[in-house]
């Protein structure tokens, strides 16, 4: 009797171990798993600050929703990284449609997300192929793609297209230049000021010359204090803007010559920016959020970003395995000049200075 009882107990333990192993696997793998079932049961996913023309997110959102039958609620598509973080903070106790499940923010925001306990850890099935220096080791955030800053110019309005930083000070560009975000809140706009510093007497550890440069541009009357986007470029309201090359190239494709768009990398040099994904610690739909991450970090999701001119974080692994379509890879832009890749610490130091001093030095209230 004792041996039968022992056998019964051991059998239960074996079954429990197998079940736990199965659940663990479901938490880190994609379609056809318990995770997929749980996500479908939730039925919804709330994203924030994902313009459809940014990194080909329009296709990604449609493909995910179609594939899994999950309804996607899109918040504040023109918001910046700080807006995304604030949305988590403001909706900690809100399980309704205003609470984001996932965020896509600038690289420098990673430490803040952890320090403020705003995100939860999760490692996708392809975790090992994400470069170690582009992810938090515990899975609280992970790099998704990167691009480099370029000038997007409506060349139907601006016949003499600027080619370098110093050109932005020329009188012929009065009232024509803008940023694609507010430097007090947008990672893209902050990196624009950072880049200006690097090629106007500053360094990766000294962003002040960037603020001084923008003060000169503003004092010259060339800076327009609005958040620029495709529509403002096309209408000629902000015919010269600084933005990530993938967004500028997407605009060029979308507008298809109406108007004509020139995409120019400043010849003195530019800066690269990595963005990161994370799941809100207060996500109303945590399983849908995890499934979204599995989708984005699958070969399918990475190639969707690549189609949007972004450099996906798993590019090296996918290239090695030969799973990147040649026609898509051929579309990636190339740039022969200097490209700076600042560290998280350097980005955070620069971001602090820019946020604190933008108004006192530049004095342009970007809205």
C-alpha positions in Angstrom: 0.0 0.0 0.0 2.8 2.4 0.9 4.6 1.7 -2.4 1.3 2.2 -4.3 0.8 5.5 -2.5 4.3 6.6 -3.2 3.9 5.7 -6.9 0.7 7.7 -7.0 2.4 10.8 -5.4 5.3 10.5 -7.8 3.0 10.3 -10.7 1.2 13.5 -9.6 4.5 15.3 -9.3 5.6 14.2 -12.8 2.2 15.4 -14.3 2.5 18.7 -12.4 6.1 19.3 -13.7 5.0 18.6 -17.3 2.1 21.0 -16.9 4.3 23.7 -15.5 6.9 23.2 -18.3 4.1 23.5 -20.8 2.9 26.8 -19.2 6.4 28.1 -19.2 6.8 27.4 -22.8 3.4 29.1 -23.6 4.6 32.3 -22.0 7.5 32.6 -24.4 6.4 31.2 -27.7 4.0 32.5 -30.4 0.9 31.2 -32.3 -0.7 27.9 -31.4 0.1 28.1 -27.7 -1.8 28.7 -24.5 -0.6 32.3 -24.8 -2.5 32.7 -28.0 -5.7 31.2 -26.5 -5.4 33.5 -23.5 -4.8 36.6 -25.7 -7.8 35.7 -27.9 -9.9 35.4 -24.8 -8.9 38.9 -23.8 -9.9 40.0 -27.3 -8.3 43.5 -27.2 -4.9 45.2 -27.3 -4.3 48.9 -26.6 -1.3 50.5 -28.3 -0.2 54.1 -28.1 1.8 56.6 -30.3 2.1 54.3 -33.3 1.5 56.3 -36.6 0.7 53.9 -39.4 3.5 55.4 -41.5 6.1 55.0 -38.7 8.2 52.0 -39.4 5.3 50.4 -41.3 3.2 50.0 -38.2 0.0 50.2 -40.2 0.8 46.9 -41.8 2.0 45.4 -38.5 -1.3 46.4 -36.7 -3.5 45.1 -39.5 -1.5 41.8 -39.8 -1.6 41.1 -36.1 -5.3 41.9 -35.8 -6.2 39.8 -38.8 -4.0 36.9 -37.8 -5.3 36.6 -34.2 -8.8 38.2 -34.4 -7.8 40.7 -31.7 -9.2 44.2 -31.8 -6.6 47.0 -31.5 -7.4 50.2 -29.8 -5.0 53.0 -30.9 -4.3 55.9 -28.6 -2.6 59.2 -29.5 -0.8 58.2 -32.7 1.1 61.5 -32.8 2.3 61.3 -29.2 6.0 61.2 -28.0 7.7 58.8 -25.7 7.0 60.9 -22.6 3.3 60.9 -23.5 3.4 57.1 -23.6 4.9 56.8 -20.2 2.5 59.4 -18.8 -0.4 57.4 -20.1 0.8 54.4 -18.0 1.2 56.6 -14.9 -2.2 58.3 -15.4 -4.0 55.0 -15.9 -2.5 52.7 -13.3 -6.0 51.9 -11.9 -7.8 52.2 -15.2 -8.7 49.0 -17.0 -10.5 50.9 -19.7 -9.5 51.9 -23.3 -7.2 54.8 -22.1 -4.7 52.4 -20.5 -2.0 51.3 -22.9 -0.9 47.6 -22.8 2.4 48.2 -24.6 4.7 51.1 -25.5 7.4 51.8 -28.0 9.7 54.5 -26.7 13.2 56.0 -27.1 16.2 53.9 -25.9 17.0 56.4 -23.2 13.7 55.8 -21.4 14.6 52.2 -20.5 16.1 52.8 -17.0 13.2 55.1 -16.0 10.7 52.4 -16.9 12.4 50.0 -14.5 13.1 52.5 -11.7 9.5 53.7 -11.7 8.1 50.1 -11.9 6.0 50.9 -15.0 6.8 47.8 -17.0 6.7 44.0 -16.5 9.4 41.6 -17.7 8.8 39.3 -20.7 11.2 37.4 -22.9 10.0 36.5 -26.4 10.8 33.2 -28.0 13.5 34.9 -30.2 15.1 36.5 -27.1 18.6 35.1 -27.7 18.9 36.7 -31.1 18.4 40.2 -29.8 21.8 41.7 -29.2 22.7 41.8 -25.5 23.5 45.5 -25.5 20.0 46.3 -26.9 17.9 44.7 -24.1 17.5 44.6 -20.4 18.9 41.3 -19.2 15.7 40.6 -17.1 13.4 41.3 -20.0 11.8 44.6 -18.8 12.5 46.2 -22.2 14.1 45.3 -25.5 15.3 47.1 -28.6 13.1 46.8 -31.6 14.6 48.8 -34.5 16.8 51.8 -35.2 17.1 54.5 -37.8 19.2 57.6 -38.4 18.1 61.3 -38.5 17.7 62.9 -41.9 16.3 66.0 -43.4 12.9 65.5 -45.1 12.3 68.3 -47.6 9.3 69.3 -49.8 11.4 70.0 -52.9 8.5 71.5 -54.8 8.5 74.3 -52.2 12.2 74.4 -51.4 14.1 74.4 -54.6 17.5 74.8 -53.0 17.5 71.7 -50.7 19.6 72.0 -47.6 22.4 69.5 -47.3 24.0 70.2 -43.9 23.4 71.6 -40.5 24.8 75.0 -41.3 22.3 75.5 -44.1 19.4 75.7 -41.6 20.7 79.1 -40.6 20.4 80.6 -44.1 17.9 83.4 -44.6 16.2 81.6 -47.5 14.8 79.1 -45.1 12.9 81.6 -42.9 9.8 80.1 -41.5 10.4 76.8 -43.2 12.1 74.4 -40.7 10.5 72.3 -37.9 11.0 69.3 -35.7 8.8 66.1 -35.7 8.2 66.5 -32.0 8.5 68.6 -28.9 12.1 68.4 -27.5 10.7 68.4 -24.0 8.8 65.1 -24.6 9.7 63.5 -27.8 12.8 61.2 -28.1 13.0 62.0 -31.9 13.1 65.7 -31.2 15.6 65.3 -28.4 17.9 63.3 -30.6 17.6 66.0 -33.2 19.0 68.5 -30.7 21.6 66.0 -29.7 22.7 65.5 -33.3 23.0 69.2 -33.9 25.3 69.4 -30.9 27.6 66.7 -32.3 28.2 68.6 -35.5 28.3 72.1 -34.1 31.1 71.9 -31.6 29.6 69.5 -29.0 30.1 65.9 -28.3 28.3 62.8 -27.0 28.9 64.2 -23.5 28.1 67.8 -24.3 24.7 68.6 -25.8 24.7 72.4 -25.0 26.0 73.4 -28.4 22.8 71.7 -29.8 20.6 74.0 -27.8 22.7 77.0 -28.8 22.4 76.0 -32.5 18.6 75.8 -32.3 18.5 79.2 -30.5 20.3 80.6 -33.6 17.9 78.9 -35.9 14.9 80.2 -33.9 16.4 83.7 -33.6 16.9 83.8 -37.4 13.2 83.2 -37.8 13.7 79.9 -39.5 12.2 77.6 -36.9 8.5 76.9 -36.9 7.3 75.8 -33.4 4.8 73.1 -34.4 5.0 69.3 -34.3 5.7 68.5 -38.0 4.3 65.5 -39.8 3.6 64.3 -43.3 0.6 66.5 -43.7 2.5 69.7 -42.7 5.3 68.9 -45.0 3.0 68.1 -47.9 1.1 71.3 -47.5 4.2 73.4 -47.3 3.6 74.5 -43.7 6.8 72.9 -42.6 8.6 72.0 -45.8 11.9 71.2 -44.1 11.9 68.9 -41.1 14.3 66.6 -39.2 13.0 63.1 -38.6 14.1 59.5 -38.6 15.0 58.3 -42.1 12.4 55.5 -42.1 9.6 58.0 -41.6 11.0 60.4 -44.2 11.4 57.6 -46.8 7.9 56.3 -46.0 6.5 59.8 -46.6 8.3 59.9 -50.0 6.7 56.6 -51.0 3.2 57.6 -49.7 3.2 61.0 -51.4 4.5 59.6 -54.6 5.6 62.9 -56.1 2.7 64.9 -54.9 4.7 66.7 -53.7 8.2 65.6 -54.4 10.2 64.7 -51.3 14.0 64.8 -50.9 15.6 62.8 -48.1 19.0 64.1 -47.2 21.5 63.0 -44.6 23.5 66.0 -43.3 26.9 65.6 -44.9 28.8 66.5 -41.7 27.2 63.6 -39.9 24.1 62.4 -38.1 22.9 60.3 -35.2 21.3 56.9 -34.8 18.4 56.1 -32.5 17.2 52.8 -31.1 13.6 52.4 -29.9 12.5 49.9 -27.3 9.4 47.9 -26.6 7.9 47.1 -23.2 4.7 45.8 -21.6 2.9 48.0 -19.1 3.0 46.7 -15.5 -0.7 47.7 -15.4 -1.6 46.2 -18.8 -5.4 45.5 -19.0 -4.6 42.8 -21.6 -1.3 41.3 -20.5 -1.6 38.2 -22.7 -2.5 40.1 -25.8 0.5 42.3 -25.0 2.8 39.3 -24.9 1.4 37.9 -28.1 2.0 41.3 -29.7 5.6 41.1 -28.7 5.9 37.6 -30.0 4.6 38.8 -33.3 6.8 41.8 -33.6 10.0 39.8 -32.7 9.1 37.0 -35.1 10.7 36.9 -38.5 7.4 38.1 -39.9 7.2 41.1 -37.6 10.8 42.1 -38.1 10.4 41.9 -41.9 7.3 44.2 -41.7 9.5 46.8 -39.9 12.2 46.3 -42.5 9.6 47.1 -45.3 9.1 50.4 -43.5 12.9 51.2 -43.9 13.7 50.4 -40.2 16.7 48.4 -39.2 15.1 45.6 -37.2 17.0 44.6 -34.1 17.2 40.9 -35.1 18.6 41.8 -38.6 22.0 40.1 -38.2 20.3 36.8 -37.1 17.8 36.9 -39.8 20.4 37.8 -42.4 22.6 34.8 -41.2 19.6 32.5 -41.6 18.6 33.8 -45.0 15.1 34.8 -44.1 15.2 38.5 -45.3 13.7 38.9 -48.8 16.3 40.4 -51.0 14.0 43.1 -52.5 13.2 44.3 -49.0 16.8 44.4 -47.9 17.7 46.4 -51.0 15.4 49.2 -49.9 17.3 49.9 -46.7 19.0 53.3 -47.0 22.8 53.7 -46.8 24.8 56.6 -45.5 28.6 56.9 -45.8 29.1 59.8 -43.4 29.7 59.7 -39.6 26.8 58.2 -37.6 26.9 58.4 -33.8 25.4 55.7 -31.6 25.2 57.2 -28.0 24.8 55.0 -25.0 21.8 55.0 -22.7 23.7 57.0 -20.1 24.7 59.6 -22.6 21.2 59.8 -24.0 19.7 60.3 -20.6 22.2 63.0 -19.7 21.5 64.8 -22.9 17.7 64.3 -22.5 17.8 65.9 -19.1 19.7 69.0 -20.3 17.5 69.4 -23.3 14.3 69.0 -21.3 15.4 71.5 -18.6 16.9 74.1 -20.9 14.9 74.0 -24.2 12.6 76.9 -23.2 15.2 79.0 -21.4 17.8 78.7 -24.2 15.7 78.3 -27.4 12.4 79.8 -26.2 10.2 78.0 -28.7 7.1 76.4 -27.3 6.6 73.5 -29.7 3.0 72.4 -30.0 
